[in-house]
């Protein structure tokens, strides 16, 4: 590594030196192309020097109007001379020696070198350094077409499905991908083909990338990550080349996952725009289409892509055979938000009074990324105050910052503006409180945040997927409450309601044109959605109705808004005292929430003592609810642990019973997961099959023996054996894989891999067993005896032949190893393999060995 860095450093300095030398030489030749140091003088000075007898000799250069010569003091000079017919006469009159010269190669050699040779040499030097760097650095300098995918082969993502919450349906859809990567043979035996591509759809921050990392973490396979924008560069053909290189790498590392984030950057529909040009992005997309439809679905290469713009993707990309499975990762519902908050609350010291259920209700429409940011911002706010715990106040402030931006206390409002804003927000809140079936008001504020001077926050009591006509009318009424309050209290209106009016008008128009909620126009939809070709299938609405119908639509929209406006003005007039009470308290305190807000909206002006008492009671209720929830959760976890322990104990008893059997049930189906019975059946199968398994067992004992004095290792291996005796093959496999990853010594890693190979052999997954034995041989080549090493090499060959024969049969593994005819056929093929290898490897694990 150091030598490579030194070569790179030397190359860099060599390049700089060549540049400097070339620049100096070029400058010298350009400054004086005729060579030598010469003083340039004017023609008039030259004539004066001639008349003064100070010129020794002169050379007249033909066809260039230049003179050069030498003065009596040996100084050389050069003159740009005009056409002068009397020049020769003047020189003769002053007895000055002169000659005539024709410029040739000799005289122009310097200029030729400067203009031609020096740049050529410089270009050759640069090219030499680039090629040298390419050879030294593995071709990095010329690797424009190489894929920029980040390979997480060694450091697999430490993420599992347990770290992903709120998207249970998506996780269930993706578990099949994990199962295929772990055990592709199970699907292939049934003739099933796993989807070649999985497209994750959802809004930004919903957890698409996290899900892809979780799949890789669960399946424990190489994980290639690349952004859609990484494919296209400034050079033509680079994108297609990178696609080819990416899939070539994936095939070499199969089974593996290829994840392309923001695939809409390269997968946008072709032909978006006029002219029909075949641009670089389209060429890249064409290559991607070919690769996705070209590689074998059973090779274990699965392409996962994520986008929040599925509407702009090319139809050819979405057809079956490419992205033939689409998984929607939507914004989480109330329960999903609650689960996500549980995940991100781990490791954060929350106050016991913090109710995550309330926070989940407080954050409708938030994605997983938003919720993570809320708790992180709350932790930052608490740390800024040097607080020991994160309180509900910190979380509330974090949510407000997320919705409307940070407080802008530097924006000082005049008393008039504060008063108008207070009545405006009080109007919103009072209308929301008065209307039936309206979402309850959680908080109102006149503290400027972002671009808003104030805001009123309503929290829905539950997730809504349908909106009734009454609910939409109520929403319009609440939006117009601020404008109506201004009219009622000040007999004037301001620009503060501009956004409210815009939203109210939009809702009313959609009620008429999309939802069919107009009584006069009926259940009709007006306006077709068309694709704007220049925007790549972005949608716009095209009017498909007459001017008469357009006038009716405008009239209906106006009627809905004006009806709501009149209703709100009448409502606020009836509750004017409440409006004034809420506005005055809002001016005084700048924001209202909780018990204080509820009492004011009901027209009750409670004293500070009463409010404090009610808030304290509410806090105690929240604490009791949280404690009850925590106790319930802990009780549930204890029940699950007890159930697992009971299952484990029953598995131990079953394992002991199997060991006591005089004859293992060779016909038992491995799908029953009676692992101990299968292992016993293997050992008693006879022939090379039993010998191969015993060789693995012997090598496992030989490699792990030095580590059994370590109590931790002894417990870890004991736990694995308990899982196997308890018929929990999946759990045992995952435990062994985790031990392999955490091993810091090659021999220990080899031991765990050999135990994993034994497990795979008992499950009939001979191909995976052979892979683990090969990896174990590499990991512990110096810790194995010669005979043990040979026996393992022979076991690899035997298991591969075994897998070829077993994969052709549609029988259970237990029945297969009990079929002496099949076993003898495998042993005969193995003996042929030994002859080709030139050594008796099977002798080291024969039944008599």
N, C-alpha and C positions, 0 to 999 in steps of 0.2 A: 504493500500500500504506500509506504514511504517512498519507494523507488518510483512508483507511478506518479506520485505528487511531485517528486523532483524532476521527472521528465516533463511533466506539464509545465512546471515553473520555468525549466530551461527553455522549452519551446516558446513560452510567452516572451521571455527576455530576448531570445534569439530573434523573434519576429520584430520586437521593438528596435533592436540594434540594426537590423537590415533596413527598416523603414528610415531610421535616422541617417544612416550612411548614404542611402539612395537619395534622400532629400538634399544632403550636403553636396554630393557629386552633381546632381541635377542643377542645383543652384549655381555652382561654380561654372559649369559649362554654359548655362544660359546667360550668365553674366558676362562671360568672356569666351565666346565660341571660337575665337581665332587663337586661343592659347596665349600664355604669358601675361604679365602685368603691363597694360598699356593705358596711357593717359589720353582721354578723349578731349579734343579741343575743337573750337569752331573754325570755320574756313577763314574768317577774317583774322583770327589769331594766328592761323597758319601763315597767311600772307605777311603779317607783321614780322613773324619769326624769320621768314625767308629773307625779307628785306634787311633784317637786322643781322644776317649772316649767322644765325644760331641753329640752322638746320644742316645736319651732316649728310643725310641721304633720304631719298623718298622712293617708295614703291607705289606705282599706279595699278590698282586692281581693276582689270577690264570688266565691263558689264555690271559693275556694282556701285559705281560712283563713290568709291572709298579710296582713301590714301592712308598709307601707314609709313612710318619712317623713324629716324633716330635723330635726336638733337645732338648738338656738340658736347653736351654733358652726359651723353649716353642714355638719356631718357627716351623711352619709346612712346610713340603717340599714334593716334588714329584720328582721321578726319572724314566726315561725311561731306564730300565735295559736290558742288553743283557742276553743271556742264560749263566748262571754261575753255574756250579755244586758245586763250593766251597763256594757259598754265605752263606749257612746255617752254614757251619763250621766257616766261618769268624765271623758271628754274635755270635755264641756260644763262640768262643775264646775270644771275647771282652765283654761277659756277657751282651749282648743287648737283651731285650725282643722283640720277634717277633711273629707275627700271620699270618695265611693265610686266605684270603677272596675270596669268589666267587661273581663276579659282578652280581647283580640282579636289580630288578625294583627300589629298594630304592636308590641304588648307581647311577643309570642312569636316575633318575627322571628328573634332570635338563636338561640333554641332550635331553631327550624325549620331554620335554616341549619346548625347543628351536627349535627343528627340526620339530616337528609335531603340537603341540597345538598352539604355537604362530602364525605361518602363517595361520592356520585355523581360529583362532580368528580374525586375521587381515582381512582376506577375508570376513568373516561374517559381520564385522563392516563396511567395504566398501559397501557391498551389502545392509546393513540396511540403510546407509546414502543415497545411490542412490534411493532406493525405497521410503524413506521418502521425498527426494527432488521431486521425481516424483509425490507423492501425494500432496505435498504443491504447487508445480508449475504447477498443471494441467496436469501432465504427460509429461512435456517437456523433461525430461531426457530420457524417453523411447519412444520419438515421432519420431523415425527415419522414420517411414512410413507416417508421416503427411505431407501434402502438404506444400510447401514453398511459395505458392502463396500470393502475396501482395493484400489485399482486400482494395479497395478504396470506401467503402460503404458510410462512413460519409463525407469524404472529396473528393467529386467527382472531376474529372479532370476539371480544369477551362479552357477547350479547346473546341472550336466549329469549324464547317467547315469554318467559317470566318477566322480562324487563319491558315488555310491550303490553300496554293496557288500553282498554277502551275500544279495541277493534277485534272483538272475539270472532266475528264472522270471517274476517279476513285471515285471521290466524288459522281457523279451521280449514279454510281453502288451501292454505299454504303448507299445512302439515303433510299433505300428500307429496309435495316436492321433497320434503325432508326424508320421508319414508323411501322415496325412490332413490335418493342419493345414498341412503344407508344400505338399502337392500334392493337393488334394481332387478335381481333375479326373480323376486317374488312377483313383480309385475310382468316381466317378460314371459314367465311360464304360463301366464293366463292370456298371453297374446296382447297385453295392454301396452299402449304407447303413452308415455308421459308427455304432457304438452311441451312443445319445443320452446315456447316463449310464454312468459307471464307478464302482463301489463298491469302495473299498479296505478290506479286512477284516484285522484283526490286533490283537495285544495292544498295550497302550500302549508307545511307545518303539521300535516295530519299523521306523519310517521311512516311514509313510504320507504325512505332510505333506511330508517331504523328496522323496519320489517325485513328488508333485504339482508341487513347485517345479522339479524336474528336467525334467518334461514341458514346462513353460512355458519353461524355459531352452533346451531342445533345439529346440522349435518356434518360438521367438522370436515369441510372440504376446502380446497383453495378458492379464494374469493377475488375475482377481478373487478375492480371498480373504475369506471371511466365516465366522464361527462360527455353529453352529446356534442358540446361545443369543442371538445378536444379533437374531434375527427378532422375538422376542416381547417386548413392553413392557407397561407398566401400562395403556395405552389399548387399547380394543377396536378391532380392525380394523387395527392398525398392522402386525402380522406379515404379513398377506396383502398389504397395500400395499407392504411392503418386498420381498416376493417378486416382485411385479409390476415394481417399479422395478429390481430387480436384473437381471431378464431383459430389460427394455427397454434397460438400459445394455449388456448383453452383446450384444444384437442389433446395436446401433449400432457396436460395436467388433469385430464378427465379421471374421475368425476369431479366437476367443478361448477361454480356459478359465475356467470358473467352479468354484472349489473351496470346498466347504462342509465345514468341519471339525466333528467330533462331531455328525453329522447326527441321531443318536439323540435329541438335545435337542428337535428339532422333528418328527422322523419316527417317534416311538414309536407303537405300534399304537393306533388309535382305539378308544374304548369300554373303556379300561382302568379299570375301576371301576364301581360301581353308579350308577344314576340316568340314564345315557344323556345327560348334559348335553353341549351343543355348546360346548366351551370355546374359548378363544382359540388354544391350541396346535393343536387340531383344525382350526380355520378356516384357520390358516396352512398346515397340512399339505395341506388340500384345495386351496388355491391353488397350492402347489408341485406337486401331482399334475397339475393342469390345465396349468400352464406347461410341465412336462416333456413332456407328451403333445401340447402344442399347437404348439411351435415347430418349424420345418422342420429336418430332420436334415441337410440339405445346406447350411445356412447357416454352418456352421463353428463353432457354439456347442456346446461339450462340457461337460457337468456332471460333475465329479468330487467324490465325497464320501468321507469317512473315518469309520469307527466301530470301536469295539472291542466293541460290543454288537449284532451283526446279528440276534440272536434276538428283540430287542424291536421291530424295525422293522415297519412296517405292510406286509402282503402286497401291497397295491396299489402300494407304492413299489418293490417288488422285481420286479414282473412285466416281461416283455419289452416293450420300447417305452419304458421309463423307465430303471431301472438294469438293463439287460439284459446287463451284463458284470460279473462279480465277480472281483476279483483278490485273492488271499490273500497278505498280507505277514506271514509267520509269523516266529517266532523263528529266527535263523540257526543252521545246523548248524556243525560244527567248521570246515569249509572257509570257510563264510560268516563266522564270527567271525574267522578268520585274515585274510580280506580286509578286513573292517571295521577291524581293528586296524592294518593297513597304511595305510588311509586316514587314520585319526586320529593315527597316529604321525608323520605328516609335520610337519616343523617342530619336533619335540621331540627334544632331544639324549639319545637312549637309549644306555645302556652297551652295548658290543659283546657282553657276556655275556647280555644280555636276550634270551631266546628267545620270540618271539611265538607260536610253535607251542605251547609249554608254557602260555602265558597263555590261549590259545584253549581248550586242554583244561581249564584251571583254572576256566573261566567257563561251564559248561554252563547253558543256560536264560537267559543274558544276552541282552538285546536290543541293538540298535545304540546306543540312548541310554545304556544301562548301560555298554557298553564305552567309549563316548566319555567318560562320567563317570569311569570307572576311570583312564584315562590322564590326564585333567585333574586329578583328585585327586592322582595320583602326581606330576604336575608341581608342584602347589601344595605338597605335602610336601617336595619337593626344594628349591623356592624358600625355604620356611620354614627349612630347614637351611643355606641359602646354598651348596648343592651345585652343582657345575658340570654334572653329568649326572644323568639319572634312572636309578637302579639297580633291580635286581630287588627289593630290599627295599622300595623306595618303592611299587612296583606291587603287591607282596604285601600291604602294609599297606592300600593303597587298595581292593583286592578284599575284604579282611576287613571294612573299614569299610562297604563296599557291602552285604555279606551280613548282617553281625551288628551293624553300628553301630560308632561309635568306642569306643576303650578307655575304661573307667570306672575309672581308677586311684584315684579318690577313694573308691570303694566298697571299703573295707578288710574283708577276711574274717578271721574268727578262725582260729586254727590248725586247729581241728577241722573247720570248714567247708572250708578249703583242702584238708585231707587227704581228706575225703569226696568233694569235687569231683574231686580228682586221681584217686582210685580209680574214680570213676564214668566219667570220660573215658577212663582207661586200659582199663576194661572194654569200652567201645565199640570202641576201636582194636584191642585184642587179638582180639576176636571177628571183626572185619572182616578182620584179617590171617590168621586161622586158617581161616575158611570158604573153600572153593573157589568160584571164579566171583564173588567179591565184589569190589566196586570197591576199588582200593588206597587206603590211608590216606595223605593228603598232609600233614596237620598236626593236632596236638591242642594245646589251650591251656586254661589255667585263669584267664586274664585276663578279668575281667567285661567283656562287650560288650553294649550294649543292655540287654535284660531277662535275658540268659543269664549264668550264672556261669562257664561254660566251653563249649567246643564241640569236636567232632571232625569234620574235613573229609575227605571221600572224593571222589576225582576219577575219573570214568569214563574208560576208555581210548578209548572211541569213543561216538558218538551212538547212543542206543538209542530205537527206536520201538516195540518189542515187549518185554514183560516175561514171562518164563517163571514157572511156579509155583515153581521152585527159587529164582529170583532174588527173588521176593516173600517167600518163607519166610526167605531169608538176610537180607533187609532187616528183617524183624520181629526176627530174632535179634540183629542189630546194635543195634536200638533197645532191646532188653531187656538188652543187655550191661551198661549202667550200673546198673540195678536189681539184677541178679544179683551184680555186684561188691560193691555195698553189703551185700547179704545175706551174702556169703561172708566179707568182711573185718571187718564190724562187727556182724554178727548183728542188724542193725536196718535199717530202711528210712527214706527221707526223701521229702520232696515234690519233690525235684529231678527225679524221673523222670516227672512228671505229663504233660508234653508227649510224651515218648517213648511212654508207655502209650496216650495218646490216638491217636497216629499208628499205632501197632501195631494197635490195635483197629480203626481205620478200614480199614487194609489187609486185615485178616482178614475183616471183614464184607463188603468189596467182593469178595474172593475167593469168598465163599459166595453172595452175592446177585446179583452182576453178572457175574463171570467164569466161573461154573459150575465151580469148582475143588474142590467138596466131593464126597468119595467117596460119602457116604450119600445126599445130595440129588441128585447128578448134574448134568449140564449144563443147569441151569434158571436163569432170571432171575426174581427176586422183587422186586415193588414197581414200580408204574407211575409214570412221571414225569408230573406234572400241572402245569398252568399256574395260578399264583396270580394271580387277576384283579386284586387290589388292587395288585400289584407290577408290573403291566404285562408279563405273560408270563414272569416269573421262574419257574424250575422248582422243584418240590418233589416228594418221593416219597410216593406213596399206597400204603398196604398193601393188597394184593389176595390175601392168603393167610390161612389160618385160624390160630387160636391154637396148634393142635398143630404146624403148620409153623413158626410163629414160635418156639416152644420148641426145635424141632430146629435152626433157624438159630442161635439163641443158643448151643445146645450145641456146634454145629460151630465157631462163632467162639471160644468158650471153649477148645475142644479144640485148635485151631490155636495160640492164644496160649500155653496152658499147655505144650503140647508143645515149642514153641520155648524157653520159659522153662526147662524142665527140661534141654533140650539145652545151653543156654548155661551154666547153673550147672555142669553136668558138665564142659564144656569149660574153664571158668575154673579149676575145681578141679585139672584136669590141668596147667594152665599157671600155677599160682599164683605160682611164682617169677618168671616173666616179668611177671606183673601187678604184683607188688611192685616189681620193678626199674623198670618204666616209670613207675609212680606216684611213686616216690621221686625219680627224675630230673625228673619233671614238677613236683613241689613245689619242687625246687631251682631249676629254670630257667624255670618258668611256662609255657613252650611248647616243643614239640619238632617238628622237621620235617627233611626231607632225609635225609642220610646217617645222622645221629644217631638219628632216629626208626626208620629201617629196621633199623639194627643192634640197637637196644633191643628191637624187636618180635621179632627173631630170637633174643633172649636173650643178645646179646653186649654187654658193657659195655666199649667201646673207650676207649682213652686219648684225651686231648685232641689229642695229636700225631698219632695215627692218623686221627682224625676230620678234622683240618685238612688232612692229606695227601690223604685221599679227596675232601674237598670241593674242594681245589685241582685235583685231577685231573678231577673232574666239571666244574668251571668251565672248564678248558682244553678239554675235549671240547665243551662248549656253545659256546665261542667259535669253535672250529674248524667246528662245524656251522653257526653263523651266518655265518661268513666264506664257507663253501662255498655257503650259500644265497644270499648277496648276490652272489657271483661268478656263480652260475648265473643269477640274475635279470638282472645286467648283461649277461651274454653273450646272453641271450634278447633283451634290448632292442636290443643291437647287431645281432643277426641281423634283427630286425624293421626297423631303420633301413636296413640294407643292402638288404633286399628291397624296401623302399619306394623307395630310391634307384635300384635296378635297374629297377623298374617305371617310375619317372619318366623314366629315361634312354631306355628303350624307347618310352615315350610321345613323347618329344622326337623320336626318329628317325621314328616314325610320322607325327608332325605335319609334319616336314620333307618326308617322302615325299608327303603329301597336297598340300602347297603346290606341289610340283613337277609335280603332275598338270595336264594341259592341260584336263581336263574333270572337274569334281567329280561325284561320283555322286549325282545328285539323288534317286534312288530309295532311298538308304540309310535305314534305319530309325533314328530318334533313340534308340531303346532300346539301340542299340549304343554310345551315348555317344561316337561319333567326332566330338567337338565341332568341331574345326577344319574337318573336311569339311563339316559342316552350315553353318558360318559362310560358307565359300566358296560353297556351294550357294545360300545366301541372296543373296550379293552378285551372283551370276551369274543369278539368277532373272529379272531384267529387270523393267521396269515399276515401279510404285510400291512393290512389295514390296522390291526391291533398293534403291530410292531411300530408303525409310524406314530400312532398316538402315544405309545409308551416312550418312544424316543423324545417326543415333545415334552412329556412329563418329566423325564430324566434330565433333559437340558434345562428345563425350568427350575428344577431343584438345584442343579449344579450352579446356575447363575445367581439365584437368589439366596443361596445358603449363607454367604458372608454378610448379608444384610438383615438376617432374621434376628440378630442380637439387638437391632434397633427396634425399640418398643413401638414406635409410630408405624414403621413398615410392617411389623407383625400384625398390628391392629388393622392396617389397611388391607392386607392380604386376607386376613381373617374375615373382614367385612365382605370382601368379594366372594369368598367361598360360601358365606352364609346366604348371600343373594343367589348364588348358583343353586345351592341346596333348596332354597325357597322358590325355585323355578322362576326367578325374576331375571331372565336372560338380558332384557333390554337395559335394566338398571345395572347389571353386572358389566355389560359392554361399555356403558357410559362411564362407570366408575373406573374401569381399566384405562379407558382413553384419557380420562382426566389425570390418572397417575402417570401415564406415558408423557403427557405434556409437562407435568410438574417435576419430572425426573431431571436431576442435574448431573447424573453419572450415566455413562453409556451402558455399563453392565446392568444397572437397575432398570433402565429403559428397556433393555433387551429382555429382562425377566418378565416385565409386565406385558411386553409384546408377545412373548411365548405363551403366557397364560391366555392372552386374547386369542392367539392362534388355536389353542386347545378348545376354547369356547366356540370359535367359528367352526372347527372341525366337527364338534358334537352337534352343531346346528345344521350341518350339511353345506356350509358355505366355504367349500374348500378353496375357492379362488381367493377369498379374503384371508383365509388362513395362510396361504402361500405368500401373500403380500406381507403379512406381519412377520413371518419367519425370515423373509429376505431382509426386511428392515432390522430385525434383531441381529442378523449376521453382520450387518454393517455397523450397528451400534456397539457390539461387544466382540469384535473380531479378535481382540487381544486377550479376552477373558475366557475363551472357549478352548477346550482341548481339541486335538486334531481329530479324534474319533467323533466327538460330539459335533464338531463343525461339519464333518463329512455326513453324519447322519442327518443333520438339518438340511444340507444341500440335497440329499436324496429325498427327504420329506417334501421339499418344494416340488421336485419333479413328480413324485408320486401323487401329490395333491392336485397338481394341474391336470394330470391324466385322469384322476378320479373325477374332477369337476367336469371335464369334457364328457365323460360317460354319464354321470349323474344328471347333467343338464338336459340330456336327450330323453330321459325317462320321466313319465308323469306319475311317479310314485313317491311315497314319503321316504325320508332319509332312513328311518329305522327299518323299513321294509327293504330298502335297497341294500344296506350293509348285511342284511340277513340272507340275501340272494347269492349263494355261493358261485353260481354261474357268472354273474356280473363281476364279482370280486376276482375270480380267476382270470377273466378277460382283462381286467385292469392290471393284474399282476403280470400277465404276459406282455402287455404293452410297456409296462415299466421295465421289464427285463430287456426288451428291445432298446428302450431309451438308454439303459445302462451300457449296452454294447456300444452304442454311438458315443457315449461319454468316455468309454474306455476305462471304466473303473467300477468295481463292485460296491456301489454306495448303499444299496439296500441291505447288504450284509450287516451293516451297523445297527439296523433296527429290525432285523428278522426276529421271528418268535423265539429263536434259540440264542439270540445275542444277549 
